[in-house]
Amino acid sequence: MSGLRVVPVWRHGRERLYVCRADGGNIAWYDREAARVSLLSEQNRDDVLEALGPFLTGPVTVGPPPVPTPAELARLTLHPDDDLAPNRPGEALLVALDRHPAPAHRLRPDPRRRALLAEQTVGAALDRFQGVGWHVLHSITLPGGDRLHHLLIGPGGLFALHTLAAHKQRVRVTDLTVAVGRREPRPLLRRIRADAARASYALTAEVHPVLALTAPAAVSVPAPSREVRVLTDTELGALARLGGVLKPADVEALHATARDRRTWVRV
């Protein structure tokens, strides 16, 4: 068999190397920590081991995988082009900046750079949850040009996080608007609620909206914001401590659905 490629994927804080056919279908994977190569078909054994040769770090056990869960089956049949799990924080902004960089003569910093840094800051904080039963997806594009900056799935439920750069600026949040520094208030919370509602529709599960502020000088919330939780990047650990809402199997199933790009096509 020719045209095999090896694709690294992080899952539960562990790296797996998936061996894919030219059409994107998975035929095997290598778990370094378990020192095991799992084959979906014994007839591909020699080709798989040849493709994995440069990555093997010692003796390995080779054989059929354990009986997969429905979530594992969904992931195994997912084409890499439809898999959102490899998205980096700010993926859409990174692509936009690469395709359409700011003019060299621009005097002021490109605001997309500040937004990207904010998403990367929040994304790095959320990625640390993945070793304790949580999954994070970044930069999920929605129809119409909207985007979920981050989707957090775990024992405490599902959270759609919208990131806002507020470096050393005062932030005032009302039930309708958000004002950063001296800028005019924006009706941002309505959009955050709407994006979370679209995610709830796509996943048929309740998704809680969160506004994540990066490095603000101060945050003023005169009255608790209706439905939207407001956190700074240093307070995001509070989400990881939540539990009692979803069982591990439910977390895996929701993550398998959410990482499929096709889930978000009609929301």
Beta strands, then each sheet from edge to edge (+ up, - down):
strand 1: 5-11
strand 2: 14-20
strand 3: 26-31
strand 4: 36-39
strand 5: 61-63
strand 6: 135-141
strand 7: 147-154
strand 8: 157-165
strand 9: 170-173
strand 10: 178-180
strand 11: 207-214
strand 12: 218-220
strand 13: 229-232
sheet 1: 1+ 2- 3+ 4- 5-
sheet 2: 6+ 7- 8+ 11+ 13+
sheet 3: 10+ 9- 12-
end
